[in-house]
Amino acid sequence: MRPTLLAASLLLAATSAAAAETAQQAIQPLLPDITAWRRDLHQHPELSNREVRTSKFVAGELKKLGYEVRTGIAHTGVVGVLKGGRSGPKLAIRADMDGLPVTEEVDLPFASKAKGEYLGKPVGVMHACGHDAHVAMTLGVAAALAKRRRDLPGEVMFVFQPAEEGAPPGEEGGAPLMVKDGVFKDFKPDAIFGMHVVSALPVGTVALRPGGAMASSDTFRIVVRGRQAHGATPWKGIDPIVTAAEIVTASQTIVSRALDINKEPAVVTFGIFDGGQRFNIVPDKAELQGTVRAFDEGMRQQALASLKNIAEHVAAAHGATVETQIPLSADSSNPVNHNDPALTARVRASLETALGKDHVQEAQRWTASEDFPHFGRAIDVPSVYFFVGATPAGQDPATAPSNHSPKFFLDEGALAVGSEGMLQAALDFLGAAP
């Protein structure tokens, strides 16, 4: 065999071996980095729209990998684009970056001691929802794909999003602002993938479902205005506290009596009831805030309309007036996190390839919400979002501290599971998997 043919043969053999590399084989050498990234991020969490260090960290790692990097999208958002050596589809993979105003109560050598300010008050800051893991796993996938750049078909955009937990009052942020700032201006993906670690699943498992995976969410505010009076002579005033209490009580009939819950579940929750300054004064106003969640758009709109109707008519019956913001604003609302059925079937097959069929479950609907669906809806492309188990083996996920708890604990075995699953899904979608 002549030298040129020998060289060509060796190159072909090397390329074939690289193409045959499994997702597990690709991720395993990267696990020390993925774990180190996660621990560093966990120790240095930042609140929504304040992810300055995190943004710099992510951008730096992407640049090391040879990505085209954009920063400053939606304040601190980062985007990295990898162009493969062959033509093919375009894929976006999203990870959220922000922490929560929660003081960590987990005994870890890299536990967060970070402090911040939320609603004008000093708070502890913690990655109590696992976004540190999302960033680290997604960087791991980015590193694995960068190694395949020459033979990779298509292009991949990694979207590192700030403020998934919601922008501070008076600020814009999150997925809606990334869309508004033109995150897809120069790159329109054919699909978008996302994942989330959850305490509700044991480590080693993932779960997904076609259709509505997570509920829509709409924040609302209701201000009841009455007339102040002495507590000894309430008949001389109009009591906004009694009126507001009746609004809360009557609103429970929205789900129990007005909505067809044979169709889909829904939730109406009041989280703030604020009224009065002194025990013996009927105040002149009371404020209610809460959230409405649904899996069906028609039921969502019916619940919001019913809440407004109840607030206005109960207030009128008491002689009070009411101001409603239902929903509070467009930025405070998230649509149903809907997994495209056909794409979900493809991703499920990929997860089964990477992890084994016994480790892939059908996810239950989750009444929590996400701003992830804003991305797909903005450019009308399908998306899939799956869940990665985080609870250690031997511990009952039903009793494990939940996401957003100060005791939320992530078994780091989840890092390999999420990274391998997402890498396989990306390779299969792009057509680069063996």
Summary of the structure (lengths in Angstrom):
residues: 434
radius of gyration: 24.6
end to end distance: 28.3
largest distance: 106.3
contacts: 1549
relative contact order: 0.18
helix: 38%
strand: 28%
